[in-house]
Amino acid sequence: MTMPYYASAEQIMRDRSEYARKGIARGRGVVVLSYAGGILFVAENPSKSLHKVGELYDRIGFAAVGRYSEYENLRVAGVRIADTRGYLYDRQDVTGRALANAYAQALNAIFTESQKPFEVELCVAEVAETAEEDQLYRLTFDGSVYDEPGYVAMGGQADTITTQVTGAHRRDLPLPEALRLAVRALGSVGGENGRPRELAAAQLEVAVLDRTRPTRKFRRIVGAALAGLLPSAGAPKPAEPDAGTGPEAGSDSAPAGSPGAGGEGSADAGTVGDGSAEPTA
């Protein structure tokens, strides 16, 4: 006679939590932070079509790490909730807190009732008239929701990224400085032998909730506009040698002395994925 399988509720929840954390840990990092002109989203994401950052409503944005199909379904559901509420009542009635609560309820129900939890971590951000009033909500796989003070880091090495942001973040940072801070924090992890990495524009997905725009606040920063804001764009070029000084000045054999063409690091050729059929970003 075979004994029935039994596991305590505590053990089941522990196993589900471990499973979800492992999936999230495979995702590349995301930083969301408040700056002088709005809220900035910076995600390490070489894919041009599988977005980790998106718009939920007029002044509300969304960022996520983990399993792409799961957080994309959540994003679409959030857009539908926001559109319905804005249509039935008023556009001002659609708030980041209400959407965060809806996500928290859905994630908690999935975590407690389904065999497999969602392998996702989310941020719902709402831009306000001033940086001090901006709202950032971080949601974990089990439906827990946290009101974050000005910045959020998510992904497999979020603690290290958060440490990099904490000491330098200010709500009055201009956009170029805020972007460079976020990119520097993302590049502080994942390098060979613990060394920092330099992330190129092709490896990043960047967007903002611009508080100065009159209606829809969300816009993406891509192409030359993004490349011009990155840290490497402002790096000084090496000075050319002075032809009138030095022991070889005037010599026919002296080299022309032009600086090498400085280029950004090559784009990460990898695609968003964890080796399985379902991509993890």
Steps between C-alpha positions, in 0.01 A plus 500: 500500500648832394491790741336821370738783417498776758686829536427772751365832380815668628720272290286553189523879534873479559548291188290737291696800628832335417375408153385855427821659632714277280305605194524870586874470571560408136357834387716797413474802728258793489533836676208741546568835665348842546691796355436873458296463180303186581564128547773312313489131399827330402506129418786286377327350199666427164167395345323764290159334509464332842458811710555502876371859535164631383211740551191417704314831482546874455747553785563140609781273382595137547830310526566132565756222518449126477306284257394711204162341417387529861583865557377596154161346583499703822585819313217448252258427785610823671436701182148356477423577864627857460307559177178364649525710814590813304204446265244424771606774741771756427858485376618649829348203683759267349788491750819304540394384846176350367687312225764382748224363725340320205834342410561403863167319521560315174854394590397387847215289358735339247765433765264337749262315267707392200755224484750732336548862616578782259875561465470878489579816691322822404519874548202730454603867485281811496647841422367804688539877482818486712767236555411476870147388407604232249383151594701180446348164595701176486307172487648157559390159373286428810295820478694702756502871415754759616488879474858586403668832590612643166664203329455129435746234382382158385664186364738229610751734669260772611667545840835592345335732246299668776819564696650678200193722460445580868805716557465715187127535436329836542152594387632820338742324263475609136424228246860446374634452852210275602551282192873471558439405862258225398730366227798505735299305761389239244857466373637444850386136490555216256854592394791259472667441838266752658617790285243761388369494144440782255152465352442629149178652368415177313491312833255736668129575499434852630177692550369784714179631647555866410313724743524798259289335229137618500316166462668163451822510697669183373767516231789281398858622453669318211767533234728802491310672781581210733861463386561868566389466862714198591819537707732410209353782292657759727840334537789730404694410188878457520693814408691506173880526532645845446701497178724781625630329814672178590827343390357391162340832407561573132630149429377341177454171682282642778137364495213733421359443852127486453287362782339156463134494420323449832198271474250364738510140614342251265137416556419183687415249230305280740125488490267522793472150633603251762569204276142378511221546252355783708715817505602656827595866483 
